[in-house]
């Protein structure tokens, strides 16, 4: 089968760190560990696994951050991944082969694979405490230390380990518990968006919306738009303000339910001054251009994950307000003074789980599909670009430079 493989070496990483400033194309070359290859389809790790044939494979912001070398070289996530890897965890696919312990009626069915490789998929018994509580996105066994009947290597999910493959390949494998049937009325184009929408909705459900009157969504990419849609789908009726830097996202943010989309100048003094004006706060200035505000938003969602976004979100959240961090952090040094001085409630939101919703436990994937079917989330405008796998460099260029191409979600199309 054909697949885009990633297998970076220390030499290649260090060379691209220097070279990317004069030859950005090195990031999409074999020097950075990226190549299109003919590889054998992955084998089933255990009898309760299946193989699927990819229809669409989405390109996630975490994927492009990895390829763009944005995480620090000593990122802790290295302990929870293994190479060489076939990237891609956002997907819609068709079940192609089943293990002997799987019902054969799955064959030929269109599915979304919830990609998390937690205890059940690994065959770990007993389940860790988090998985036993349905919180499999916080599984304690992503490093593979506890073994399991599937004998999987380190990896948080499909696409980030050396054994299962991923949706940037024609086939990949999954545990039967990861299969979510796609309803007939849900198109492939909507189904491939369920994963990023689930990540956004999970972040919304982590927050306490009682008493929240003003929300800031920092970043109007796929995660940010999903947060707006998720807030409205969950019945939040008060003010949502959205900050980004590009005008083409404004109409979509408005259609999803934002009250206002705005941009800010680059100058820190102006940025803090405008936020203070919006929230009725006052700017506080320390030495060397370090600012904070008294006042701020009740609830802030960081959907970007840069050092600037984390710093500003911390400082723009009101005292005893909430900050939900959704973006994969791309640095290490942040001024944490607001955390203790303002007694903030900071919540990290990663992946998906069994959610508490309307008195029941329901997986984030099925819940998003319910909202799509009910028309509470309208995702039709979010998949903006698709490419064949042999156009992978063009696809990744588009995903890594969204503003230039007015892109939101980019995917590989295997159909």
Secondary structure, DSSP 8 states (H G I E B T S, - for coil): -EEEEE---HHHHHHHHHHTTT-GGGGGSGGGTEEEEE------SSTTEEEEEEEEEEE-HHHHHHHTT-S-TT-GGGGG--SSEE----EEEEEEEE-TTS-GGGTT-EEEE--B--HHHHT-SS--HHHHTT-GGG-S-TT-TT--TT---S-SBTTSSSSS--TTBSEEEEEGGGEEE--TTS-HHHHTTHHHHHHHHHHHHHS--TT--EEEEE--SHHHHHHHHHHHHTT--SEEEEE-S-GGGHHHHHHHT-SEEE---S-HHHHHHHHHHHHT-EEEE-GGG-EEEES-EEEEEE-S--HHHHHHHHHHEEEEEEEEE-S----S----HHHHHTT-EEEE--S--EEEETTEEEEHHHHHHHHHHTTSS--TTTEEEEE-GGGHHHHHHHHHTHHHHT-SEEEEE--
